[in-house]
Amino acid sequence: MFSDDPADWIEYEKKQFRLILGRLTRMITGTLDPHLARYPDDEWAQLASAQLTGVRATLAQLNK
């Protein structure tokens, strides 16, 4: 159970966003980047990379 202090809720939410950001970053650097290095013209990989890079930027801002 959470306390009644919203600062506690915010800290918990930020930790969750950090976890998601870490997983997403590993997905991009470990899977999509090598895919694009090998097949730079792959339209699907380019789209996925662009979309996930935007999500990563949003999560990074939410961690501040």
C-alpha positions, 0 to 999 in steps of 0.5 A, a space after each residue: 500500500 502507498 502512503 498518503 504522500 503524493 511524493 511517494 507515488 511520484 517516486 514509485 512511478 519514476 522508478 517504474 519509468 526507469 525500468 521501462 526505459 532501461 528495457 526499451 534502450 536495450 531493445 533498441 541497442 541490442 536488436 534494432 540497431 544491429 538490424 538496421 546496421 545489417 539492413 539499413 533500408 528495411 522500412 519496418 526497422 526504420 519505422 520501429 526505431 523512429 517510434 521507439 526513439 520517441 518513446 525513449 525520449 518521452 520516458 527520459 523526460 518523465 524520469 526528471 
